[in-house]
Amino acid sequence: MAREVWLRPNRRIFFAGAIALALFGAIGVGLVVTAGHGVVVAIGVAVIGLAAAGIAAMAYYARQPRLAYEAGHLLVYLGTPEPYRVPIDVVECFFLGQGPSLLPPAVFSQRRDSPESSTIVVRLAEAAEEWKHAEVRPDHGLWCDGYITIRGTLCEPISADRLKTLNHRLVEIHRQQRQQQAQETP
C-alpha cells in the first residue's frame, strides 16, 4: 500500500529559507569570482557548499508530510528523518488547538514574543502507554501525555475542513480494520 499524505508541509516557509540560502551562496560566488585565489576563494567555496547543503536539506524537508497513513500506521514527521509509525488503532481523533508559532519575532514585526498559530492535536488512546511521549523538535510540535501537537507554522493551512477530512478518513480506516478483523475471525 502506498503512503497516503494527510497533512502537507508549509512549502512557503521552506521556499523563503531556500531564497535566503541562495543569497548566501551568491555571496560565496562573489567571493570566488572577485578574489581569484587564496584564502578568500576557499571561504567562497565553503560558503557555496554550505548554501547548497542547506538548500538540499530544505528541499528534503519540504517534501516530507507532517502526517501520512501507510499500512495501518499514522506516520508522524516532526523534524526527524524517519517518521514515528503510530498504529492507527491507537489514534482516536484530530482536533484544533492554539500554540506559539516559535518563529523568530523579526519575521512578524517589532514584537518580542512569537505570535500564536493554529495547531493540529492528535489524541492517542489512553491505554497506549508506549505512545505517551516521544522526543520531537520543539519548533515542529510536541508529544506528551498521549497528545501529539503539530505546529501550524510548518504545515499547510489548518482549517475546520482539514480537520473534518482528517477525522473522516480516520473513521473510514477504523471501520475498514473492524470489518477486516470480523472477516478473519471464524
Buried (B, 14 or more C-beta within 10 A) or exposed (E): EEEEBBBBBBBEBBEEBBEBBEEBBEBBBEBBEEBEEEEEBEBBBEBBEBBBEBBEBBEEBBEBBBBBBBEBBBBBBBBBEEBBEBBBBBBBEBBBBEBBBBBEEEEEEEEEEBBEBBBBBBBBEEEBEEBEEBEBEEBBBBBEEBBBBBBBBBBBEBEEEBBEBBBEBBEEBBEEEEEEEEEEEE
